[in-house]
Amino acid sequence: MIVRVRYFASFRDHVGKDEDRLPLAEGTRVGQLWEDLARRVPHFAAFRAMPPAAVNCDYAEAARILRDGDEVAFLPPVAGG
Amino acid sequence: MHLTTGPIDAASLLLEARPSDGGICLFVGVVRNNNEGRQATAIEYEAYAEMAEAEIERLLSSLRERWPQARVKIVHRLGHLEIGEASVAVVATAPHRPDAFAACRQAIDRLKATVPIWKREFYADGTTDWVDPTRAP
C-alpha cells in the first residue's frame, strides 16, 4: 500500500521536500512510520518521542493502523495566533 | 473557510451579533515586534490548510456544545505579515457577557494549542526562525 506523507514548516526544511509517497507493509502503524522516518532523517532521530501526528486531517495516535491512500503528517509544534 | 491570505477586517466581525445578543467579545492577535528577547521585523504564517480548516470546525463544534447560546467565528491569516497587522481574530457573541468572554477565550487558547499553523519570524539581524512555543525559554 502507499501512503502520502506531508511535511510542514521546520520539518519540511529538514526533509527538503513537501511530501513523500511511501510504500508500506499492510498493517503499518503511525508510530512505526515515524520510526522509519527517524532512521532516515537526522533531525527526526533526535526526537525522544513521536511528535503529534495526523491521519487524513485529524489527530491520530501512534497505534493507528494505516490504510492504502491515507495522508499522514507529523506536526512540528504549532504556533498559530 | 477560516483561513485567509488577505487582511483581516476585525470591525466587520462585530456585525455577526444577533438581535438577541447582549455581548460581543472580540479578540485580535497582532504581530509583535519582539519575541524571546529578539527584535522581530515580520512573520510568515503557514498552515496545513485542509487540516487547519477541519480542526477549527471541530473546535467550533465543541464550543457550540459547551456554550449553546454563544456563536463564535474565527479567521486566521496566512502569508507574510508586518508588525502590527492582525494575524487572527475571534469573535464570540452571546446573550450575556460571561458566555461571550468564556467562548472567545477558549477559542483562541485551543486554536493556539491544536490548529496546525506555524510561524517563521524574521529578525532585525537578518536571521529567521520557526517559533516553537514548547521550547524552554
Backbone of each chain as ProteinMPNN parsed JSONL, in Angstrom:
{"seq_chain_A": "MIVRVRYFASFRDHVGKDEDRLPLAEGTRVGQLWEDLARRVPHFAAFRAMPPAAVNCDYAEAARILRDGDEVAFLPPVAGG", "coords_chain_A": {"N_chain_A": [[0.849, -1.195, 0.0], [0.277, 2.349, -0.408], [1.14, 5.342, 1.222], [0.613, 8.842, 1.644], [2.882, 11.149, 2.771], [3.121, 14.165, 4.416], [5.02, 17.181, 4.834], [5.625, 19.942, 6.944], [6.491, 23.378, 7.615], [9.159, 23.664, 9.892], [9.799, 20.972, 9.7], [9.567, 20.425, 6.992], [11.66, 21.963, 6.033], [13.821, 20.537, 7.088], [13.545, 17.991, 5.931], [13.554, 18.632, 3.291], [11.665, 18.601, 1.326], [8.165, 18.764, 0.291], [6.493, 16.557, 0.492], [6.15, 12.939, 0.603], [5.61, 9.877, -1.147], [5.078, 6.904, 0.173], [5.771, 3.457, 0.05], [4.312, 1.043, 2.1], [4.214, -1.731, 4.402], [1.292, -3.756, 4.741], [-0.784, -3.061, 7.515], [0.935, -1.425, 8.87], [1.663, 0.814, 11.496], [1.065, 4.195, 12.696], [3.052, 4.985, 14.504], [5.131, 3.266, 13.809], [5.734, 4.116, 11.251], [6.743, 6.639, 11.867], [9.068, 5.844, 13.231], [10.469, 4.667, 11.137], [10.928, 6.947, 9.531], [12.49, 8.404, 11.289], [14.811, 7.007, 11.266], [15.852, 7.716, 8.861], [15.913, 10.472, 8.637], [17.951, 12.785, 10.001], [17.242, 14.944, 11.724], [14.8, 14.101, 12.778], [15.576, 11.877, 14.174], [16.565, 12.82, 16.513], [14.441, 13.227, 18.159], [12.831, 12.424, 21.213], [10.34, 11.391, 21.566], [7.467, 10.519, 19.547], [6.273, 13.153, 17.53], [3.169, 15.111, 17.579], [0.731, 13.565, 15.502], [-1.079, 13.359, 12.402], [-3.743, 11.802, 10.676], [-5.309, 11.799, 7.663], [-6.148, 14.451, 8.065], [-6.897, 14.649, 10.774], [-6.079, 14.444, 14.238], [-4.077, 11.689, 15.29], [-3.323, 8.635, 16.998], [-0.261, 6.874, 17.919], [-0.717, 4.175, 17.637], [-2.487, 3.854, 15.632], [-3.611, 2.142, 12.785], [-2.44, 2.234, 9.503], [-3.941, 2.835, 6.279], [-4.193, 2.02, 2.791], [-3.66, 4.802, 0.719], [-3.982, 6.683, 2.688], [-3.382, 9.93, 4.136], [-0.71, 11.196, 5.816], [0.646, 13.19, 8.427], [3.314, 14.437, 10.323], [3.571, 16.655, 12.955], [5.237, 19.696, 13.478], [5.803, 21.736, 16.457], [2.876, 23.538, 16.955], [2.031, 26.945, 16.184], [0.107, 28.938, 15.909], [-1.921, 31.965, 15.835]], "CA_chain_A": [[0.0, 0.0, 0.0], [1.014, 3.618, -0.489], [0.596, 6.475, 1.973], [1.205, 10.151, 1.34], [3.376, 11.795, 3.99], [3.336, 15.6, 4.145], [5.927, 17.86, 5.762], [5.32, 21.362, 7.045], [7.295, 24.3, 8.422], [10.549, 23.26, 10.136], [10.009, 19.598, 9.234], [9.795, 20.489, 5.545], [13.026, 22.47, 5.857], [14.792, 19.485, 7.406], [13.428, 16.886, 4.971], [13.916, 19.19, 2.0], [10.561, 18.495, 0.364], [6.815, 18.916, 0.84], [5.794, 15.296, 0.725], [6.642, 11.668, 0.098], [4.65, 8.792, -1.28], [5.873, 5.793, 0.679], [5.174, 2.124, 0.089], [4.392, 0.471, 3.449], [3.6, -3.051, 4.587], [-0.053, -3.733, 5.317], [-0.808, -3.127, 8.967], [1.884, -0.478, 9.48], [1.035, 1.802, 12.384], [1.618, 5.546, 12.625], [4.3, 5.025, 15.267], [6.175, 2.56, 13.051], [6.117, 5.009, 10.158], [7.617, 7.654, 12.46], [10.379, 5.234, 13.499], [11.128, 4.546, 9.82], [11.405, 8.272, 9.12], [13.542, 8.842, 12.215], [16.06, 6.347, 10.853], [16.353, 8.299, 7.612], [16.043, 11.93, 8.742], [18.715, 13.058, 11.237], [16.502, 15.84, 12.624], [13.768, 13.322, 13.458], [16.223, 10.903, 15.063], [16.853, 13.474, 17.798], [13.227, 13.293, 18.975], [12.689, 11.345, 22.188], [9.003, 10.809, 21.385], [6.819, 10.898, 18.294], [5.511, 14.401, 17.628], [1.764, 14.918, 17.226], [0.558, 13.07, 14.136], [-2.432, 13.443, 11.863], [-4.087, 10.947, 9.551], [-6.46, 12.348, 6.951], [-6.521, 15.759, 8.619], [-7.334, 14.621, 12.166], [-5.035, 13.908, 15.096], [-4.11, 10.23, 15.367], [-2.382, 8.042, 17.949], [0.8, 6.05, 17.33], [-1.21, 2.813, 17.398], [-3.412, 3.874, 14.49], [-3.168, 1.349, 11.64], [-2.593, 3.0, 8.264], [-4.593, 2.184, 5.141], [-3.758, 2.499, 1.481], [-4.223, 6.1, 0.343], [-4.026, 7.628, 3.813], [-2.471, 11.064, 4.158], [-0.152, 11.284, 7.157], [1.556, 14.306, 8.681], [3.847, 14.635, 11.664], [3.433, 18.107, 13.067], [6.105, 20.476, 14.362], [4.991, 22.457, 17.446], [2.04, 24.527, 16.274], [2.305, 28.287, 16.708], [-0.837, 29.897, 15.337], [-2.359, 33.063, 16.688]], "C_chain_A": [[0.884, 1.244, 0.0], [0.337, 4.641, 0.42], [1.342, 7.743, 1.552], [1.622, 10.782, 2.664], [3.696, 13.244, 3.664], [4.185, 16.228, 5.243], [5.645, 19.36, 5.745], [6.374, 22.088, 7.877], [8.705, 23.747, 8.633], [10.809, 21.84, 9.644], [10.278, 19.58, 7.727], [11.222, 20.972, 5.262], [14.045, 21.353, 6.064], [14.747, 18.333, 6.399], [13.807, 17.359, 3.569], [12.862, 19.006, 0.931], [9.227, 18.554, 1.084], [6.184, 17.597, 1.24], [6.549, 14.119, 0.146], [5.447, 10.779, -0.187], [5.407, 7.52, -0.961], [5.111, 4.476, 0.605], [5.377, 1.524, 1.472], [3.756, -0.897, 3.464], [2.194, -2.875, 5.155], [0.051, -3.805, 6.835], [0.176, -2.191, 9.653], [1.126, 0.558, 10.306], [1.753, 3.147, 12.267], [2.974, 5.621, 13.33], [5.452, 4.335, 14.544], [6.659, 3.407, 11.88], [7.06, 6.094, 10.686], [9.015, 7.084, 12.701], [11.164, 5.047, 12.198], [11.732, 5.88, 9.402], [12.573, 8.719, 9.988], [14.88, 8.182, 11.875], [16.681, 7.033, 9.643], [16.613, 9.799, 7.703], [16.73, 12.273, 10.063], [17.952, 13.94, 12.231], [15.456, 15.063, 13.429], [14.384, 12.354, 14.472], [16.466, 11.494, 16.447], [15.631, 13.536, 18.713], [13.163, 12.124, 19.946], [11.335, 10.649, 22.045], [8.436, 11.271, 20.053], [6.104, 12.226, 18.474], [4.035, 14.125, 17.338], [1.642, 14.516, 15.757], [-0.89, 13.238, 13.716], [-2.581, 12.436, 10.738], [-5.373, 11.503, 8.943], [-7.048, 13.561, 7.665], [-7.147, 15.715, 10.009], [-6.225, 13.984, 12.995], [-5.202, 12.396, 15.254], [-3.029, 9.74, 16.339], [-1.349, 7.186, 17.211], [0.301, 4.655, 16.951], [-2.139, 2.718, 16.186], [-2.829, 3.08, 13.317], [-3.471, 2.107, 10.345], [-3.234, 2.156, 7.165], [-4.036, 2.773, 3.85], [-4.438, 3.836, 1.161], [-4.309, 7.103, 1.477], [-3.033, 8.77, 3.604], [-2.014, 11.257, 5.605], [0.706, 12.539, 7.267], [2.026, 14.243, 10.123], [4.027, 16.141, 11.82], [4.484, 18.716, 13.986], [5.219, 21.221, 15.366], [4.189, 23.576, 16.782], [2.197, 25.88, 16.961], [1.377, 29.317, 16.077], [-1.169, 31.002, 16.318], [-1.477, 34.281, 16.542]], "O_chain_A": [[2.062, 1.2, 0.355], [-0.884, 4.792, 0.396], [2.511, 7.716, 1.167], [0.804, 10.93, 3.571], [4.459, 13.521, 2.739], [4.087, 15.864, 6.415], [5.454, 19.964, 4.69], [7.049, 21.496, 8.719], [9.38, 23.397, 7.665], [11.921, 21.531, 9.215], [11.113, 18.814, 7.247], [11.901, 20.46, 4.372], [15.011, 21.235, 5.31], [15.783, 17.766, 6.053], [14.318, 16.585, 2.76], [13.131, 19.23, -0.25], [9.151, 18.417, 2.305], [5.43, 17.527, 2.211], [7.451, 14.27, -0.678], [4.4, 10.905, 0.448], [6.275, 7.099, -1.726], [3.962, 4.383, 1.036], [6.502, 1.498, 1.97], [2.876, -1.199, 2.658], [1.939, -1.966, 5.945], [0.886, -4.533, 7.371], [0.25, -2.162, 10.881], [0.105, 1.098, 9.883], [2.891, 3.225, 11.804], [3.917, 6.233, 12.829], [6.603, 4.759, 14.647], [7.847, 3.414, 11.557], [8.052, 6.429, 10.039], [10.019, 7.738, 12.42], [12.379, 5.245, 12.166], [12.885, 5.949, 8.977], [13.524, 9.331, 9.501], [15.945, 8.731, 12.16], [17.889, 6.945, 9.423], [17.424, 10.342, 6.952], [16.151, 12.071, 11.131], [18.009, 13.708, 13.438], [15.251, 15.332, 14.613], [13.779, 12.054, 15.501], [16.561, 10.763, 17.433], [15.752, 13.855, 19.896], [13.405, 10.978, 19.568], [11.199, 9.467, 22.362], [8.867, 12.282, 19.498], [5.398, 12.416, 19.464], [3.685, 13.029, 16.9], [2.34, 15.042, 14.889], [-1.802, 13.258, 14.543], [-1.663, 12.238, 9.943], [-6.387, 11.653, 9.625], [-8.26, 13.681, 7.844], [-7.856, 16.646, 10.391], [-5.517, 13.096, 12.521], [-6.321, 11.889, 15.34], [-1.97, 10.352, 16.477], [-1.531, 6.825, 16.049], [0.843, 4.029, 16.04], [-2.526, 1.625, 15.774], [-1.693, 3.316, 12.906], [-4.593, 2.559, 10.119], [-3.087, 0.934, 7.129], [-3.485, 3.874, 3.831], [-5.652, 3.973, 1.317], [-4.671, 8.258, 1.253], [-1.986, 8.597, 2.98], [-2.832, 11.456, 6.503], [1.405, 12.909, 6.324], [1.23, 14.021, 11.036], [4.563, 16.813, 10.938], [4.615, 18.306, 15.139], [4.011, 21.329, 15.155], [4.755, 24.453, 16.129], [2.46, 25.954, 18.162], [1.797, 30.427, 15.75], [-0.754, 30.976, 17.477], [-1.714, 35.297, 17.197]]}, "seq_chain_B": "MHLTTGPIDAASLLLEARPSDGGICLFVGVVRNNNEGRQATAIEYEAYAEMAEAEIERLLSSLRERWPQARVKIVHRLGHLEIGEASVAVVATAPHRPDAFAACRQAIDRLKATVPIWKREFYADGTTDWVDPTRAP", "coords_chain_B": {"N_chain_B": [[-14.837, 28.742, 5.345], [-11.955, 29.432, 7.161], [-9.442, 30.367, 6.967], [-7.355, 32.88, 5.594], [-5.682, 34.838, 3.087], [-5.659, 37.485, 2.818], [-5.886, 40.836, 4.33], [-7.289, 41.005, 7.665], [-10.482, 42.032, 8.453], [-11.358, 43.188, 11.233], [-13.346, 44.753, 12.379], [-15.605, 44.25, 10.875], [-16.395, 41.844, 11.844], [-17.818, 42.404, 14.086], [-20.345, 42.742, 13.242], [-21.526, 40.344, 13.362], [-23.274, 39.843, 15.417], [-26.456, 38.851, 16.773], [-29.879, 40.045, 17.079], [-30.717, 39.186, 19.569], [-28.46, 39.058, 21.058], [-26.455, 40.165, 23.787], [-23.874, 40.723, 24.222], [-20.663, 41.156, 22.781], [-17.635, 39.681, 22.208], [-14.492, 40.411, 21.177], [-11.459, 39.2, 20.036], [-8.313, 40.098, 18.908], [-5.407, 39.024, 17.488], [-2.174, 40.291, 17.055], [0.791, 40.981, 15.112], [3.8, 41.043, 16.81], [6.625, 43.119, 17.748], [8.726, 41.852, 18.942], [10.187, 38.87, 20.324], [10.913, 36.504, 22.741], [13.095, 38.034, 23.54], [14.26, 38.835, 21.164], [14.484, 41.068, 18.387], [11.869, 41.383, 16.27], [10.922, 41.629, 12.813], [9.006, 40.901, 11.001], [6.488, 38.401, 10.249], [5.933, 35.174, 8.923], [3.218, 33.244, 8.167], [2.208, 29.863, 8.026], [0.17, 27.109, 7.035], [-1.161, 23.803, 7.525], [-3.375, 23.532, 5.515], [-5.83, 22.142, 4.854], [-6.187, 20.501, 7.092], [-6.152, 22.412, 9.127], [-8.471, 23.903, 8.618], [-10.361, 21.881, 9.114], [-9.79, 21.3, 11.775], [-10.403, 23.695, 13.047], [-13.135, 23.703, 12.557], [-13.862, 21.489, 14.142], [-13.183, 22.529, 16.61], [-14.98, 24.718, 16.795], [-17.344, 23.306, 16.864], [-17.152, 21.968, 19.319], [-17.239, 24.166, 20.983], [-19.822, 25.063, 20.542], [-21.225, 23.017, 21.74], [-20.514, 23.33, 24.407], [-21.141, 25.992, 25.025], [-24.025, 26.69, 24.235], [-25.519, 28.963, 23.751], [-23.836, 30.788, 22.714], [-22.178, 32.208, 19.842], [-19.558, 31.652, 17.652], [-16.911, 32.961, 15.709], [-14.058, 32.463, 13.707], [-11.125, 33.75, 12.259], [-8.152, 33.278, 10.557], [-5.103, 34.566, 9.43], [-2.828, 33.925, 6.731], [0.527, 33.761, 5.36], [2.774, 36.509, 4.549], [3.239, 38.814, 7.11], [3.315, 42.104, 8.45], [4.682, 43.985, 11.265], [2.256, 44.674, 13.735], [0.094, 44.035, 12.167], [-3.018, 42.248, 11.92], [-3.159, 38.883, 12.819], [-4.903, 36.957, 13.612], [-8.383, 36.67, 14.322], [-10.986, 36.441, 16.645], [-14.367, 36.229, 17.225], [-16.908, 36.269, 19.576], [-20.264, 35.994, 20.194], [-23.018, 36.446, 22.383], [-25.98, 36.05, 24.431], [-25.416, 37.035, 26.992], [-22.582, 38.507, 28.727], [-20.787, 36.674, 30.156], [-20.736, 34.161, 28.777], [-19.864, 35.013, 26.274], [-17.264, 36.044, 26.767], [-16.051, 33.696, 27.829], [-16.28, 31.767, 25.76], [-14.86, 33.001, 23.729], [-12.276, 33.183, 24.817], [-11.675, 30.465, 25.204], [-11.716, 29.652, 22.549], [-9.497, 30.993, 21.278], [-7.401, 30.051, 22.86], [-7.485, 27.261, 22.445], [-7.16, 27.176, 19.703], [-4.511, 28.051, 19.431], [-3.24, 25.894, 20.552], [-3.899, 23.559, 19.137], [-4.486, 23.864, 16.362], [-3.092, 23.317, 13.202], [-0.945, 25.47, 12.445], [1.85, 27.427, 11.6], [4.581, 29.661, 12.404], [7.093, 31.655, 10.959], [9.577, 33.65, 12.117], [11.04, 36.768, 11.257], [14.04, 38.421, 11.853], [15.655, 41.426, 13.107], [18.362, 41.225, 12.72], [18.632, 39.892, 10.376], [18.316, 37.164, 10.395], [16.193, 34.19, 10.52], [13.602, 32.261, 12.118], [11.701, 29.351, 13.045], [8.902, 29.606, 15.112], [8.688, 28.113, 18.259], [6.564, 27.226, 20.572], [6.81, 25.33, 22.54], [9.364, 25.164, 23.336], [11.778, 25.404, 25.86], [12.316, 28.428, 27.64]], "CA_chain_B": [[-13.398, 28.995, 5.263], [-11.466, 30.194, 8.311], [-8.1, 30.859, 6.656], [-7.375, 33.89, 4.54], [-4.371, 35.42, 2.817], [-5.817, 38.944, 2.804], [-6.017, 41.477, 5.646], [-8.487, 40.684, 8.443], [-11.307, 43.191, 8.801], [-11.914, 42.809, 12.539], [-14.57, 45.517, 12.658], [-16.755, 43.633, 10.209], [-16.825, 40.698, 12.647], [-18.773, 42.881, 15.089], [-21.689, 42.676, 12.649], [-22.016, 38.969, 13.496], [-24.223, 39.731, 16.528], [-27.888, 38.746, 16.509], [-30.647, 40.986, 17.917], [-30.869, 38.648, 20.928], [-27.169, 39.078, 21.75], [-26.19, 41.327, 24.635], [-22.433, 40.938, 24.35], [-19.766, 40.727, 21.705], [-16.249, 39.678, 22.66], [-13.619, 40.329, 20.002], [-10.03, 39.122, 20.285], [-7.493, 40.222, 17.701], [-3.975, 38.802, 17.694], [-1.396, 41.09, 16.1], [2.223, 40.651, 15.039], [4.557, 41.824, 17.789], [7.966, 43.434, 17.227], [9.778, 41.161, 19.696], [9.824, 37.554, 20.857], [12.012, 35.888, 23.467], [14.232, 38.94, 23.611], [14.809, 39.186, 19.854], [13.695, 42.077, 17.691], [11.26, 40.816, 15.067], [10.532, 42.625, 11.817], [7.853, 40.393, 10.255], [6.204, 36.979, 10.476], [5.282, 34.463, 7.827], [2.377, 32.152, 8.675], [1.965, 28.742, 7.121], [-0.77, 26.155, 7.622], [-1.625, 22.579, 6.871], [-4.651, 24.226, 5.344], [-7.005, 21.259, 4.925], [-6.383, 20.069, 8.477], [-6.463, 23.585, 9.957], [-9.907, 24.18, 8.456], [-11.113, 20.819, 9.804], [-9.565, 21.412, 13.223], [-11.193, 24.841, 13.515], [-14.527, 23.241, 12.576], [-14.036, 20.655, 15.347], [-13.129, 23.452, 17.749], [-16.244, 25.456, 16.857], [-18.375, 22.353, 17.244], [-17.066, 21.731, 20.763], [-17.686, 25.403, 21.644], [-21.298, 25.089, 20.476], [-21.73, 22.076, 22.748], [-20.294, 23.826, 25.767], [-21.861, 27.266, 25.189], [-25.025, 26.65, 23.146], [-26.072, 30.298, 23.499], [-22.83, 31.636, 22.081], [-21.826, 31.92, 18.458], [-18.147, 32.03, 17.537], [-16.332, 32.972, 14.371], [-12.595, 32.526, 13.763], [-10.43, 33.994, 10.988], [-6.697, 33.303, 10.723], [-4.439, 34.989, 8.192], [-1.596, 33.221, 6.371], [1.412, 34.521, 4.48], [3.719, 37.466, 5.131], [2.585, 39.89, 7.863], [4.191, 43.113, 9.054], [4.411, 44.311, 12.666], [1.001, 45.391, 13.974], [-1.012, 43.501, 11.382], [-3.799, 41.217, 12.604], [-2.937, 37.525, 12.325], [-6.064, 36.126, 13.939], [-9.497, 37.341, 15.004], [-12.036, 35.566, 17.172], [-15.489, 36.984, 17.769], [-17.922, 35.443, 20.227], [-21.447, 36.763, 20.571], [-23.889, 35.66, 23.267], [-26.981, 36.892, 25.097], [-24.811, 37.689, 28.158], [-21.141, 38.576, 28.547], [-19.938, 35.561, 30.61], [-20.568, 33.174, 27.713], [-19.08, 35.602, 25.184], [-15.866, 36.043, 27.21], [-15.548, 32.33, 28.014], [-16.166, 31.083, 24.467], [-13.79, 33.672, 22.983], [-11.011, 32.779, 25.437], [-11.444, 29.056, 24.893], [-11.461, 29.532, 21.109], [-8.129, 31.38, 20.927], [-6.463, 29.166, 23.562], [-7.432, 25.957, 21.777], [-6.583, 27.378, 18.366], [-3.054, 28.109, 19.55], [-2.71, 24.608, 21.003], [-4.187, 22.38, 18.299], [-4.673, 24.085, 14.919], [-1.763, 23.227, 12.579], [-0.447, 26.698, 11.823], [3.215, 27.695, 12.062], [5.068, 30.98, 12.002], [8.528, 31.89, 10.841], [9.863, 35.042, 12.452], [12.183, 37.426, 10.638], [14.634, 39.271, 12.873], [16.357, 42.632, 12.652], [19.739, 40.895, 12.329], [18.622, 39.207, 9.094], [18.067, 35.732, 10.544], [14.799, 33.781, 10.668], [13.449, 31.039, 12.903], [10.338, 28.892, 13.305], [8.541, 29.788, 16.517], [8.342, 26.862, 18.928], [6.063, 27.579, 21.91], [7.114, 24.273, 23.517], [10.772, 25.238, 23.674], [12.03, 26.046, 27.154], [12.914, 29.753, 27.452]], "C_chain_B": [[-12.944, 29.899, 6.413], [-10.076, 30.765, 8.069], [-8.198, 31.857, 5.512], [-5.955, 34.4, 4.302], [-4.441, 36.947, 2.801], [-5.944, 39.5, 4.209], [-7.333, 41.099, 6.327], [-9.211, 41.972, 8.795], [-12.032, 42.882, 10.102], [-13.245, 43.514, 12.811], [-15.791, 44.848, 12.037], [-17.284, 42.443, 11.005], [-17.842, 41.119, 13.715], [-20.204, 42.828, 14.561], [-22.296, 41.298, 12.773], [-23.126, 38.848, 14.543], [-25.671, 39.65, 16.046], [-28.627, 39.733, 17.417], [-30.784, 40.501, 19.365], [-29.559, 38.663, 21.713], [-27.007, 40.352, 22.571], [-24.719, 41.617, 24.772], [-21.681, 40.411, 23.146], [-18.355, 40.797, 22.259], [-15.357, 39.449, 21.445], [-12.165, 40.264, 20.454], [-9.309, 39.236, 18.951], [-6.037, 40.012, 18.086], [-3.206, 39.565, 16.633], [0.082, 40.721, 16.182], [3.014, 41.63, 15.904], [5.993, 42.024, 17.304], [9.092, 42.77, 18.026], [9.265, 39.824, 20.167], [11.061, 36.941, 21.488], [13.28, 36.741, 23.384], [14.842, 39.319, 22.269], [13.878, 40.166, 19.156], [13.185, 41.518, 16.368], [10.819, 41.919, 14.12], [9.308, 42.199, 11.016], [7.647, 38.925, 10.631], [5.555, 36.408, 9.228], [4.521, 33.283, 8.412], [2.151, 31.116, 7.591], [1.015, 27.77, 7.804], [-0.783, 24.855, 6.839], [-3.107, 22.878, 6.639], [-5.871, 23.308, 5.502], [-7.267, 20.83, 6.359], [-6.747, 21.249, 9.372], [-7.945, 23.938, 9.843], [-10.738, 23.157, 9.233], [-10.987, 20.956, 11.314], [-10.34, 22.605, 13.788], [-12.677, 24.471, 13.549], [-14.804, 22.388, 13.817], [-14.042, 21.522, 16.602], [-14.456, 24.196, 17.9], [-17.383, 24.551, 17.306], [-18.357, 22.093, 18.754], [-17.49, 22.986, 21.54], [-19.211, 25.486, 21.649], [-21.902, 24.154, 21.512], [-21.635, 22.666, 24.143], [-21.046, 25.13, 26.042], [-22.901, 27.386, 24.075], [-25.578, 28.029, 22.799], [-25.103, 31.185, 22.716], [-22.633, 31.234, 20.625], [-20.423, 32.471, 18.236], [-17.713, 31.985, 16.081], [-14.825, 33.186, 14.503], [-12.056, 32.792, 12.359], [-8.936, 34.054, 11.276], [-6.058, 33.646, 9.384], [-3.161, 34.187, 7.988], [-0.748, 34.119, 5.471], [2.256, 35.508, 5.259], [2.98, 38.614, 5.818], [3.632, 40.826, 8.47], [3.796, 43.325, 10.515], [3.088, 45.084, 12.777], [-0.176, 44.876, 13.17], [-1.706, 42.378, 12.144], [-3.54, 39.859, 11.969], [-4.15, 36.641, 12.576], [-7.135, 36.994, 14.594], [-10.509, 36.292, 15.424], [-13.149, 36.47, 17.671], [-16.479, 35.991, 18.344], [-19.077, 36.35, 20.62], [-22.343, 35.862, 21.402], [-24.904, 36.595, 23.917], [-26.39, 37.656, 26.277], [-23.297, 37.556, 28.103], [-20.347, 37.375, 29.065], [-19.701, 34.512, 29.513], [-19.709, 33.72, 26.573], [-17.59, 35.6, 25.544], [-15.299, 34.625, 27.229], [-15.332, 31.627, 26.676], [-15.024, 31.684, 23.649], [-12.427, 33.213, 23.504], [-10.656, 31.337, 25.085], [-11.069, 28.877, 23.419], [-10.003, 29.87, 20.786], [-7.114, 30.464, 21.614], [-6.351, 27.819, 22.854], [-6.863, 26.074, 20.372], [-5.057, 27.332, 18.458], [-2.452, 26.755, 19.906], [-2.858, 23.494, 19.971], [-4.247, 22.635, 16.794], [-3.295, 24.144, 14.24], [-1.409, 24.445, 11.735], [0.921, 26.972, 12.428], [3.618, 29.103, 11.653], [6.585, 31.025, 12.011], [8.757, 33.375, 11.091], [11.094, 35.519, 11.699], [12.721, 38.435, 11.636], [15.44, 40.413, 12.255], [17.771, 42.315, 12.177], [19.799, 40.074, 11.031], [18.37, 37.71, 9.182], [16.564, 35.467, 10.634], [14.757, 32.513, 11.516], [11.972, 30.678, 13.014], [10.053, 29.04, 14.788], [8.098, 28.451, 17.094], [7.895, 27.162, 20.363], [6.395, 26.517, 22.967], [8.558, 24.342, 23.989], [10.951, 25.962, 25.016], [12.735, 27.379, 26.933], [14.369, 29.794, 27.931]], "O_chain_B": [[-13.482, 30.989, 6.611], [-9.581, 31.558, 8.87], [-9.004, 31.706, 4.593], [-5.126, 34.393, 5.212], [-3.412, 37.621, 2.776], [-6.091, 38.746, 5.171], [-8.354, 40.9, 5.669], [-8.623, 42.891, 9.366], [-13.158, 42.385, 10.099], [-14.155, 42.933, 13.403], [-16.881, 44.879, 12.607], [-18.449, 42.067, 10.88], [-18.627, 40.299, 14.191], [-21.159, 42.865, 15.336], [-23.432, 41.075, 12.354], [-23.847, 37.85, 14.557], [-26.058, 40.281, 15.062], [-28.07, 40.202, 18.409], [-30.949, 41.309, 20.279], [-29.541, 38.321, 22.895], [-27.359, 41.449, 22.138], [-24.333, 42.627, 25.362], [-22.014, 39.372, 22.576], [-17.92, 41.849, 22.728], [-15.457, 38.424, 20.772], [-11.687, 41.15, 21.163], [-9.654, 38.553, 17.986], [-5.499, 40.742, 18.918], [-3.538, 39.499, 15.449], [0.554, 40.213, 17.199], [2.919, 42.849, 15.76], [6.518, 41.209, 16.546], [10.266, 43.078, 17.822], [8.067, 39.647, 20.386], [12.119, 36.862, 20.865], [14.382, 36.23, 23.185], [15.835, 40.046, 22.227], [12.658, 40.108, 19.307], [13.964, 41.219, 15.463], [10.399, 42.995, 14.546], [8.641, 43.04, 10.415], [8.51, 38.296, 11.243], [4.746, 37.06, 8.567], [5.105, 32.425, 9.073], [1.936, 31.433, 6.421], [1.053, 27.623, 9.026], [-0.459, 24.817, 5.652], [-3.967, 22.528, 7.448], [-6.827, 23.653, 6.197], [-8.414, 20.794, 6.803], [-7.564, 21.104, 10.281], [-8.597, 24.237, 10.844], [-11.694, 23.515, 9.921], [-11.956, 20.754, 12.046], [-10.874, 22.525, 14.894], [-13.397, 24.876, 14.462], [-15.841, 22.536, 14.463], [-14.807, 21.28, 17.536], [-14.993, 24.293, 19.003], [-18.277, 24.977, 18.038], [-19.408, 22.009, 19.39], [-18.041, 22.876, 22.636], [-19.816, 25.92, 22.628], [-22.948, 24.444, 22.092], [-22.548, 22.526, 24.956], [-21.53, 25.35, 27.152], [-22.687, 28.095, 23.092], [-26.052, 28.245, 21.684], [-25.497, 32.195, 22.134], [-22.882, 30.095, 20.229], [-20.133, 33.615, 18.587], [-18.097, 31.092, 15.325], [-14.374, 33.994, 15.315], [-12.469, 32.15, 11.393], [-8.503, 34.805, 12.15], [-6.421, 33.095, 8.345], [-2.491, 33.815, 8.951], [-1.234, 35.097, 4.901], [2.437, 35.373, 6.469], [2.186, 39.309, 5.184], [4.686, 40.392, 8.936], [2.723, 42.904, 10.948], [2.835, 46.019, 12.017], [-1.321, 45.233, 13.448], [-1.076, 41.65, 12.912], [-3.677, 39.688, 10.758], [-4.394, 35.688, 11.837], [-6.826, 37.933, 15.328], [-10.843, 35.381, 14.666], [-12.899, 37.383, 18.459], [-16.845, 35.008, 17.701], [-18.882, 37.356, 21.301], [-22.42, 34.658, 21.159], [-24.699, 37.809, 23.943], [-26.796, 38.786, 26.549], [-22.775, 36.613, 27.508], [-19.311, 37.058, 28.481], [-18.579, 34.034, 29.347], [-18.922, 32.985, 25.977], [-16.752, 35.204, 24.733], [-14.21, 34.376, 26.713], [-14.313, 30.964, 26.48], [-14.305, 30.962, 22.957], [-11.532, 32.894, 22.721], [-9.522, 31.021, 24.723], [-10.215, 28.058, 23.082], [-9.339, 29.104, 20.087], [-6.083, 30.133, 21.028], [-5.25, 27.295, 22.682], [-6.165, 25.176, 19.902], [-4.397, 26.661, 17.664], [-1.289, 26.493, 19.6], [-2.035, 22.58, 19.929], [-4.074, 21.697, 16.016], [-2.433, 24.923, 14.648], [-1.548, 24.455, 10.512], [1.129, 26.773, 13.625], [3.085, 29.669, 10.699], [7.253, 30.521, 12.914], [8.22, 34.236, 10.394], [12.061, 34.779, 11.526], [11.959, 39.218, 12.203], [15.839, 40.383, 11.091], [18.325, 43.03, 11.342], [20.868, 39.616, 10.63], [18.225, 37.049, 8.154], [15.766, 36.39, 10.8], [15.745, 31.786, 11.618], [11.106, 31.55, 13.071], [10.866, 28.648, 15.625], [7.264, 27.749, 16.522], [8.724, 27.331, 21.257], [6.272, 26.781, 24.163], [8.935, 23.655, 24.938], [10.342, 27.004, 25.258], [13.659, 27.459, 26.122], [15.019, 30.836, 27.843]]}, "name": "protein", "num_of_chains": 2, "seq": "MIVRVRYFASFRDHVGKDEDRLPLAEGTRVGQLWEDLARRVPHFAAFRAMPPAAVNCDYAEAARILRDGDEVAFLPPVAGGMHLTTGPIDAASLLLEARPSDGGICLFVGVVRNNNEGRQATAIEYEAYAEMAEAEIERLLSSLRERWPQARVKIVHRLGHLEIGEASVAVVATAPHRPDAFAACRQAIDRLKATVPIWKREFYADGTTDWVDPTRAP"}
